[in-house]
Amino acid sequence: MPVRTRAAERYARAVAAALAAVACLLLAANAGPTAAAGSPAPAGESAPRLGEPALGEPALGESASVHR
């Protein structure tokens, strides 16, 4: 016959199991594929700053015919 355990021991085991489950869920949520968001810009290249036109695009207020 199994030995009875105290309520405090049962609660401690339940809390430990809950913490382990939360830790596993957090690790699983953060372990997604790293390339899904796209790769960073290659070395020496960076994204254009906010307000600056990208290469080959006219600036705000300028028509495309000026740059051709």
C-alpha positions as CSV (number, residue, x, y, z in Angstrom):
1,M,0.0,0.0,0.0
2,P,1.4,3.5,-0.9
3,V,2.5,5.7,1.9
4,R,0.4,8.8,2.5
5,T,2.1,12.1,1.8
6,R,1.4,15.3,3.5
7,A,-0.6,18.0,1.8
8,A,2.5,20.4,1.8
9,E,4.5,17.8,-0.1
10,R,1.8,17.4,-2.7
11,Y,1.5,21.1,-3.1
12,A,5.2,21.5,-3.4
13,R,5.3,18.8,-6.1
14,A,2.4,20.5,-7.9
15,V,4.2,23.9,-7.8
16,A,7.4,22.4,-9.1
17,A,5.6,20.6,-11.9
18,A,3.8,23.9,-12.9
19,L,7.1,25.8,-12.9
20,A,8.6,23.1,-15.1
21,A,5.7,23.2,-17.5
22,V,5.8,27.0,-17.8
23,A,9.6,26.9,-18.4
24,C,9.1,24.3,-21.2
25,L,6.4,26.4,-22.8
26,L,8.6,29.5,-22.7
27,L,11.5,27.6,-24.3
28,A,9.3,26.1,-26.9
29,A,7.8,29.5,-27.8
30,N,11.3,31.0,-28.2
31,A,12.7,28.1,-30.2
32,G,11.1,29.1,-33.5
33,P,13.0,29.2,-36.8
34,T,15.5,32.0,-36.9
35,A,15.4,32.6,-40.6
36,A,11.6,33.1,-40.7
37,A,11.9,36.9,-40.1
38,G,14.4,37.3,-42.8
39,S,18.2,37.7,-42.7
40,P,19.8,40.8,-41.5
41,A,21.5,43.2,-44.0
42,P,24.9,42.0,-45.2
43,A,28.0,43.6,-43.6
44,G,28.5,47.1,-44.9
45,E,24.9,47.6,-46.0
46,S,22.2,49.0,-43.8
47,A,18.6,49.9,-44.2
48,P,17.8,53.4,-45.3
49,R,17.1,55.9,-42.5
50,L,13.5,57.0,-42.0
51,G,12.7,59.7,-44.5
52,E,15.6,58.9,-46.9
53,P,14.7,57.4,-50.2
54,A,16.0,53.9,-51.0
55,L,18.5,53.6,-53.8
56,G,16.8,54.1,-57.2
57,E,13.7,55.8,-55.8
58,P,12.9,59.5,-56.0
59,A,12.8,61.5,-52.9
60,L,9.5,62.7,-51.5
61,G,8.1,65.6,-53.6
62,E,10.2,64.7,-56.7
63,S,8.8,63.1,-59.7
64,A,10.3,59.9,-61.1
65,S,11.1,61.6,-64.4
66,V,13.7,63.8,-62.8
67,H,15.9,60.7,-61.9
68,R,15.7,59.0,-65.2
